[in-house]
Amino acid sequence: MTSVDVALRLVWPAELRTDRLHLRPVTTDDASLVRQLLTDATVRAHLGGPASEERVAARQTTYPTTAGAWTVVRAADDQPVGLVTIGPDHRCEGAAEISYQLLPSAWGKGLGREAVAAAVSWWTEAVPKGGPMVAVTQAANAGSRRLLESIGMTLVDEFEEHGQPQCLYTPAGDQEDADLRWARLIAERVDAAERRRGAQARATAMGQDLPDNLTALSDDDLSRLCPDRHGAYGRICARTAGHLPDLHLGRAPDGAWIAWLTSDGLEDTRSGDQRALALLDMVRGRRACESGTQLHPGSALPAGPGV
């Protein structure tokens, strides 16, 4: 189960209401609506075409038990007109993806925009420590792109998937919550990389000579340790002075061994948040840290000082 699944289960079921809509969890009574949406050629024009009978049956079974799956109901006549779902983004672990489908009879009235905006706001408010949100739509789907842009989503990447050009959107970069969620996700990846390097350094002969509890070292022993400090954690390197290569070993606040690199003898002194936000700039396709590298949210992090 992913972190997004866990977050959703903690706040599900949930019902949302707007001026014209009621978003409620999908039930078995919505089987007909699910079939209509998945087999309508117009609805599925940019979604790979009408779904097979097997997929329709599977969705009819799983939607009612899926946290994050809403039926969009028109309040004026209590008529179901579509689906909105929030679930894990398979391209980027830790991110949530929002998807939506409305019957053609509900198009052109702003109902899709109203429903999707309500779900995005709910994710922000109900899951404050959840991952960032993305929405992916085909580049050729002009209507879907206009919908996302109209609610403040911004284009951050373009790529090919299922044989078609795709556009990836996320809440606008000037929104503090969106920045924080991306920074948190990327910082977790940086931290994981540091811990892997820490484990590798701990396996070296020099690392194996160090006790787990550095406070057990005498003052004389401590004086022979490398004085370098890790920019993100402020931890003193636990290796001997003058060691080579420039891979430093220390403790994270929770006691786990971590490692960091220096370049030309200079430590990367940026804080963890600063480094995460620099990587965030790359996620959003901007130049950061004097690098022209672009980072897709689902791709590997670039190597560098402190990573």
C-alpha positions in Angstrom: 0.0 0.0 0.0 1.4 3.4 -1.0 1.7 6.5 1.2 -1.1 8.1 -0.8 -3.4 5.1 -0.2 -2.6 5.3 3.6 -3.4 9.0 3.7 -6.7 8.5 1.8 -7.8 5.7 4.1 -7.3 8.0 7.1 -9.8 10.6 5.8 -12.2 8.4 3.9 -15.2 8.3 3.3 -15.6 12.0 2.5 -18.4 13.9 0.8 -17.9 17.3 -0.9 -20.5 19.9 -1.9 -20.2 22.8 -4.2 -22.9 25.3 -5.5 -24.1 22.8 -8.1 -22.6 19.4 -7.2 -22.4 16.7 -4.6 -19.3 14.5 -4.7 -20.0 11.3 -2.8 -18.1 7.9 -2.6 -18.9 5.6 -5.5 -21.4 2.8 -4.6 -22.5 -0.3 -6.4 -25.6 1.6 -7.5 -23.2 3.6 -9.9 -22.4 0.5 -12.0 -24.5 1.9 -14.9 -22.6 5.3 -14.8 -19.2 3.5 -14.7 -20.2 1.5 -17.8 -21.4 4.7 -19.6 -18.2 6.5 -18.9 -15.8 3.7 -19.7 -17.5 2.7 -23.0 -18.5 6.1 -24.4 -16.2 6.8 -27.4 -16.5 10.6 -26.9 -15.5 10.4 -23.2 -12.7 8.0 -24.0 -11.3 9.8 -27.1 -8.2 10.9 -25.2 -8.1 7.9 -22.8 -7.2 5.1 -25.1 -10.7 4.4 -26.4 -13.6 2.5 -25.0 -12.6 0.0 -22.2 -13.0 -3.7 -22.6 -15.9 -5.6 -20.8 -13.3 -7.1 -18.4 -12.1 -3.7 -17.4 -15.6 -2.3 -17.0 -16.5 -5.2 -14.7 -13.3 -4.7 -12.7 -14.0 -1.0 -12.3 -17.6 -1.6 -11.3 -16.3 -3.9 -8.5 -13.3 -1.9 -7.3 -14.6 1.7 -7.4 -17.1 1.2 -4.5 -14.3 0.0 -2.3 -11.6 2.5 -3.4 -10.8 5.4 -1.1 -10.6 8.6 -3.2 -13.2 7.6 -5.8 -16.2 10.0 -6.0 -19.4 10.0 -8.0 -20.2 13.5 -9.3 -23.9 14.2 -8.7 -25.7 17.2 -10.1 -27.5 18.7 -7.1 -30.4 20.2 -9.1 -31.8 16.8 -10.1 -29.7 14.3 -8.1 -28.4 12.9 -11.3 -24.9 11.2 -11.4 -22.9 12.8 -14.3 -19.3 11.7 -13.7 -16.4 10.4 -11.6 -13.5 12.1 -9.9 -10.7 10.0 -8.4 -7.6 10.7 -6.3 -5.0 7.9 -6.1 -1.3 7.1 -6.2 0.6 8.4 -9.2 2.4 5.4 -10.7 5.0 7.7 -12.3 6.2 9.2 -9.0 6.0 7.4 -5.7 4.5 9.6 -3.0 2.6 11.9 -5.4 -1.2 11.8 -5.8 -2.9 11.9 -9.2 -6.3 13.3 -9.8 -8.4 11.9 -12.7 -11.9 12.9 -13.9 -14.5 11.9 -16.4 -17.9 13.5 -17.1 -20.8 12.4 -19.4 -20.9 14.5 -22.6 -24.3 15.8 -21.5 -22.6 17.6 -18.6 -19.9 19.2 -20.7 -19.6 22.9 -21.4 -21.3 24.0 -18.2 -18.3 24.3 -15.9 -19.2 21.2 -13.9 -15.9 19.5 -14.5 -14.0 22.5 -13.3 -16.2 22.8 -10.2 -15.8 19.1 -9.3 -12.0 18.9 -9.9 -11.4 22.2 -8.0 -13.3 20.8 -5.0 -11.3 17.6 -5.0 -8.0 19.4 -5.2 -8.9 21.8 -2.4 -10.1 18.8 -0.3 -6.7 17.1 -0.7 -4.9 20.2 0.4 -7.1 20.7 3.4 -7.9 17.1 4.5 -4.4 15.7 4.0 -2.0 18.5 5.0 1.0 16.2 5.2 0.1 14.3 2.0 2.2 14.2 -1.1 2.0 16.7 -4.0 -0.8 16.3 -6.5 -0.5 15.9 -10.3 -2.9 15.6 -13.2 -2.0 14.1 -16.5 -3.9 14.7 -19.8 -3.1 14.2 -23.4 -1.6 17.2 -25.1 -4.3 16.9 -27.7 -7.1 17.2 -25.1 -7.5 21.0 -25.2 -10.7 20.9 -23.1 -9.0 19.0 -20.2 -6.0 21.3 -20.4 -8.2 24.4 -20.2 -10.0 22.9 -17.2 -6.8 22.3 -15.3 -5.3 25.7 -16.1 -8.6 27.4 -15.1 -8.3 26.1 -11.5 -4.7 27.2 -11.1 -2.8 24.1 -12.2 0.4 24.8 -14.1 2.2 22.7 -16.8 5.5 21.3 -15.4 6.4 18.5 -17.9 5.6 17.0 -21.2 6.4 13.4 -22.1 5.1 10.4 -24.1 3.0 7.7 -22.6 0.7 5.1 -24.2 2.1 6.3 -27.6 0.7 9.8 -27.1 2.2 13.1 -26.0 1.1 13.9 -22.4 1.0 17.0 -20.2 1.7 16.9 -16.5 0.2 19.6 -14.3 0.5 20.4 -10.6 -0.9 23.2 -8.5 0.6 26.6 -9.4 4.1 27.2 -8.1 3.2 30.4 -6.2 1.1 28.3 -3.8 3.0 27.6 -0.6 1.3 24.3 0.0 2.2 22.9 -3.4 5.9 24.0 -3.0 6.0 22.4 0.5 4.6 19.1 -0.7 7.1 18.8 -3.6 10.0 19.9 -1.4 9.0 17.3 1.2 8.8 14.5 -1.3 12.2 15.4 -2.9 13.8 15.8 0.5 12.7 12.3 1.4 14.4 11.0 -1.7 17.6 12.9 -0.9 17.5 11.5 2.6 17.1 8.0 1.3 20.1 8.4 -0.9 22.2 9.8 1.9 21.2 6.8 4.1 22.2 4.4 1.4 25.6 6.1 1.1 25.9 6.0 4.8 25.4 2.3 4.9 28.0 1.9 2.2 30.5 4.0 4.0 29.8 2.1 7.2 30.7 -1.1 5.4 34.3 0.2 4.7 37.1 -0.8 7.0 37.4 2.7 8.4 33.7 2.8 9.1 33.7 -0.6 10.8 36.4 0.7 13.2 34.0 3.4 14.6 31.8 2.5 17.5 28.0 2.9 17.1 28.1 5.3 20.1 30.5 8.1 19.3 30.3 9.4 22.8 32.3 6.4 23.9 35.3 7.9 22.2 37.9 9.6 24.3 38.8 13.3 23.8 42.0 12.2 22.1 40.0 9.9 19.7 37.6 12.7 19.0 40.4 15.1 18.2 41.5 12.8 15.4 38.1 12.8 13.7 37.3 14.7 10.5 35.8 18.2 11.5 33.6 18.4 8.4 29.9 19.0 9.0 26.9 17.9 7.0 25.0 20.9 5.7 21.5 19.4 6.1 22.0 17.8 9.5 24.9 19.7 11.1 26.5 16.4 12.0 30.3 16.1 12.5 31.9 13.6 10.3 32.8 10.4 12.2 35.8 9.4 10.0 39.4 10.2 10.7 40.9 13.6 9.8 42.4 13.7 6.3 40.5 10.7 5.1 40.1 10.0 1.4 37.9 9.9 -0.7 35.8 12.9 0.3 32.9 10.7 1.5 32.0 11.8 5.0 30.2 9.6 7.5 27.9 10.7 10.4 24.7 10.3 12.3 21.2 11.6 11.4 19.0 12.9 14.2 17.3 9.5 14.5 20.7 7.8 15.0 20.9 6.3 11.5 24.2 6.5 9.7 24.3 8.9 6.8 27.0 10.1 4.4 27.7 13.2 2.4 30.1 14.3 -0.3 32.2 17.4 -0.6 33.5 18.8 -3.9 37.0 20.3 -4.1 37.1 20.2 -0.3 34.1 22.5 0.0 31.0 21.3 1.9 27.6 22.1 0.4 26.3 24.3 3.2 22.7 24.7 2.0 20.1 23.5 4.4 18.0 20.5 3.6 15.0 22.7 2.6 17.2 24.8 0.3 18.6 21.8 -1.5 15.1 20.3 -1.7 13.7 23.6 -3.2 16.5 23.7 -5.7 15.6 20.2 -6.8 11.9 21.4 -6.9 13.0 24.0 -9.4 14.3 21.3 -11.6 11.1 19.3 -11.2 9.2 22.3 -12.6 11.5 22.6 -15.6 13.4 25.6 -14.5 17.2 26.1 -14.3 18.5 25.7 -10.8 21.9 25.6 -9.1 23.4 26.8 -12.4 22.3 23.6 -14.1 20.1 23.2 -17.2 19.1 19.7 -16.1 15.3 19.0 -16.1 13.9 16.5 -13.7 10.7 14.6 -14.4 8.8 13.9 -11.2 9.1 10.2 -11.8 12.8 10.2 -12.7 15.9 9.6 -10.6 17.4 12.5 -8.6 20.7 13.9 -10.0 23.9 13.2 -8.0 25.6 16.0 -6.3 27.0 17.4 -3.0 25.0 16.0 -0.1 23.0 13.5 -2.2 
